């Protein structure tokens, strides 16, 4: 039997392991592999006589089944701009191998959206809105809510316990702002109707795949059922990285205008979660330069956003 080609030299030490996986696929799953490329340790692209595929490993079989059923239901409500899992030729959706469950998808050419471009921000917002609209009544999988404030509280607490080495004034300012804004988010209810739907949970630009025919939403690993507040908050935060922390270009997007009239949304935009979320990894790397850089960008973002948020809050009052 011809040895499967591995198009990534980083796999040299593990090629035997992957060859066993491919042999299993070939004999048991009905896919005759000709070439494989390792994108990440848990993500592979495959070339076979029947086409090109992406194969992804999960810790839990239930996550694959849940995502597959979710996108099947969403497609019945006209949401087809995604990439769902497909069964293997033998009819199974996953198979277990070395402690994980491998699922298959059709390969699609494309690139990540560019949030610097207004037109592509619009595409992201439109697609996200379409996904929310198609999943308003879908929580048959008992998806838990995000519990955003609780997650933020834990990250703030971790920062407090693991930042004693910072300059006292700098540390106190960050902790004060974090506690103040977290309280504001907690005590401020949404005037905007709380739209309950399935949130995507990770609206990074690389999870919007733009190809010649359409834009597709991919990677539904972090879905949860809650107000769509979180998806729009996260997307706006990501947009701000491309607008030099200016909200002005975002006023051109109708999907965001109503959120900019919500005090809770505005306070949440100021909350320094990017810093608190990254803090464990920054400490793990023990790189003082990276820590200083993160603190600098955190303060720069605050200086840029603060007067803008204050203006929007004054208009609401």
Secondary structure by P-SEA (a helix, b strand, c coil): cccccccccccccaaaaaaaaaaaaaccccccccccccccccbbbbbcccccbbbbbbccaaaaaaaaaaaaaaaaaccccbbbbbbccccccccccccbbbbbbbbbbbbccccccaaaaaaaaaaaaaaaaaccccccccccccaaaaaaaaaaaaaaaccccccaaaaaaaaaaaaaaaaaaaaccccccccccccccccccccccccccbbbbccccccccccaaaaaaaaaaaaaaaacccccccccccccccccccaaaaaaaacaaaaaaaaaaaaaaccaaaaaaaaaaaaaaaaacaaaaaaaaaaac
